[in-house]
Amino acid sequence: MKITEITPGAPCWVELVTSDVAAAAVYYREVFGWHAETDPRAAAGGYTLFSVGDARVAAATPLYAPGQPTAWTVTFATGDAEALAAAVIEAGGSVLVGPRDVFDLGRFAVLADPAGAAFAVWQARGFAGAELLNAPGALGWVELATDDAESAVAFYSRVLGWTVRAHGTYTQWGIGGADFGGMSTVEARDREDVRPHWLPYFAVESVDGTEARAAESGGMVLMAPTDVPDGPRIAMVRDPQGAVFGIHQAGTEG
């Protein structure tokens, strides 16, 4: 990810919605070295921040409703959550959670593209988002898995103003040409349960070492460490509660 600071339209945060926040905190400490701090306010509902050193990089929250899947949610920065939600509807997407305030920290909404891939947007006030990007233990790349690439290009270019660049056969997303993510097909995931979704990749110093810790700590390796042609070394893991994430070698993103 060439973007290393909060930029409108680019990824600014990742949040894990999980069935067991405490167990997730232990797991990701083992995998990435994150330390966890739970917001003590009752209204925060157990919201837990993950940090690398003093830098906040991600969060976890309990499931909002029975039957909700455990998953990572990718969040993009915006200056106006209401306007963006309206633009998403006009472009054929949907609003899953309408814009609302989070204390004095900011305003968020959960949206979905026309194929159903969900993502969040964040209008910052007291909290801008991740305090570290594209560094070991922090978000380094995001990838859309979709069954309608043409629609996705039209949608995200329109509502978030992304640039689109072909890197060989791989489509990459960017802001002003600074790439932060890409797009693959659902079929490429080679699993019948996969629906259109956004997947976060965390930068690591060693893909092989991190993949081994992820497996030893109770995760399931979905894709063993692999060298992408003309790209980084990557792997994909499912955590013990079922949330999927990727890892890539730090400094080798597109």
N, C-alpha and C positions, 0 to 999 in steps of 0.2 A: 504494500500500500504506500504510494508515494505521498499521500496526505498524512502529515504527522501532527496536525493540530485541528481543533474543531472548525469545520468549514460548512456553510449552508449547503444542504443537499447531500453531504457525505455522511458516512457512518460516524456516529458520535457515542454510541453506547450499546451494550449487549446485556440482556437480562434473561436469567434462567427461571422459568416457571416450573416448579418441581414438587413432587409429592413428599419430599423429605429434605427440607433446607439444611438441617443439621448434618445429615449424612452427606449431602452435596458439599458442604463446607469442608468436611474431612477429606472427601475424595479430591477436590480441586486443590487443596493444600498439598496433597501427596503428588499430584500431577504437575501443577504449575508453581507451587510454593506460595499460593495466595493465602493471605490471612483475612479472616472474616470478622465483621463487626455488625451486630444486629441493632437496628434502630429501636430504642427502648419505648418509643411512643406507641400507645395502644392503637392509635389511628394508622400507624405505619404497617400494621398487620404482619409483623415479623420480617419486614424487608431487611435484607442482609447485604452489606457492601463487601466486595472482594477487592483487595489491594495488593499491589506489588510495591514493597517498601511503603512509602507514604502516598503513593499514587493510586487513586481509585480507578479500577479498570473494568469492573463488571458488577453485577448484583444477582441475587436470587430472591425469589418470593414464593410463598405457598401457592398451590393451585387456587384459582378463583372460583371454580365450580366443579361439582362432581363429574367425573368422566373427561375432564379436560386433559389433553395429552401433556406429558412432560416434554418441554422443548426450550431451545434457545430462541429468543426474539432479537432481531437486529433492528436498531433504531437509527434514524437519520435526522440530522439537524435541520430545523426550519425556523424562519423568523415569524411565521404566522400559521399556527396549527389549524385554525378555522378555515383559512383560505386554502390550505393544502388539502384538507378533507373535502372541501367543495370541489376542488380541481380533480381529485381522485374519482368522485362520483361522476363528474362530467366526462371523464376519460374512460368510463366503463368499469371502474373498480367499486369497492364498497367500504363502508365505515363499520368496523366491528365494535369499537368503543369510541364514542364521540369525544371531542376535545374536553379535557377537564384539568383542573389544577392539582398539583402535588405540593401541598403546603405553600411555601414561598419560593420553592426551588425551580418551578417551571410548569409548563403545560404540555400534556401529551395526548396522543390519539393513537388508536390501533386501526390500521387500514389493511386492505387487501387489493391486489391487482386483479385484472379481469380473469386470470386463470385460478385465482384463489390463494396465491402466496401471500401470507400475512407479514406485515412489518409495522413498526411503530415510528412515530415522529416525535421530536422533542423541541419545544420552544423554550429556550433557557431563560431563567431569571437568576436565582441564586446559585444554581448549579449548571455548569456548561455541558458536562458530560465527562467522558473518559479523560483522565489526567495524564495518560500515557497511551500512545498509539504506535503500532509498527515497531515494537521492541519486545524482547523476550518476556513472555507472560502476559502480553497485551494483545488486543485485537490487531490483526495484521492484514486481513482480507475478508471479503464477504462474497458469497456466490449464490446466485439464483438458480435453482433447478426448476425447469418449467417444461410444459408440453406445447408451448406456443411461443417460440422465440420471436417471431415477427411482431406479434401483439405486444410482447414485453418491451421490445425496443421502442415501439411507438408510445407505449404508456409511460415508461420511465423518462424518456426524453422529454415528453410533454409536461409531466407533473413535477419532475425534480430537476429538469434541465441538464440531464447527464449527457456527456459526450460518449460516443460509441466507437470503439476501435477494434479492428480484427487483429488478433495476435496469432498468426497461423490460422488454424480452424477454430480458435477460441475467441469468443466475443468478450471484450473488457469494457467495464463502465468507468467513467471518470468525470471529474469536474474541471473544465478548462484544459482537458488533456492529461490531468494528473489522475492516473488510474487508482482505484481503490477496490475493485471487485470484478467479477466476471459472471458468465452464464453458461450453464450446461443443460443437457436435456434430462428429463426425469428418467428416461430409458437408460441413460448412462450410469445411473445409480445401481442398476441390476438388482433391485429389490421390489417385490410386488406391492409392498405397503407404502411406497413412496408417492406422495402427492406434491404438487408444486409448493416450494418453500424456500426460505432464505437460510443459508448455512454460514455461521461464523468460522473463520480460521484464526487461530491464535499463533503468533510468532513464537518460536522456541529456538534455543541454541542448538539442540540436537533432536531431530525428528525421531531417530531410532531410540534414543534414550527416553524421550518423553512417551513414545508409544509403548515401550516396555513398562514404564511406571503406570501408565493408564490401564494396561491389562492386569498387571500385578495387583493393582488397587481395586479390582473388581469390575472394570469396564470391559467392553467387547470391541475388539478391533474389527471394523467393517472393511477397511482398506489398509493393507500393510504398507509400510513406508515405500514410496514409489517416486522415482525421478520423472518429472514431467518433461517431455521434450522441449528444449529451449525455455524451461521454466524451473520452478523450485522443486525441492523434495517435499512430499506431502504425505499425510496419512489421515485416516478418518476413524473416529472412535464413538461408541455409544456408552454413556455413563451408566452407573448401576441402576438409576431410576428411569433410563430410557432416552435421555436427551442426546442428540447427535451433534458433534462438533468436529472441526478439522484442525490440523496443525500444519505449519509449514516452516521451513528453515528461515530464520530471521535474516533479512537483508537480501533475499532472493526472489521477492515478489515481482509481479509483472511490470 
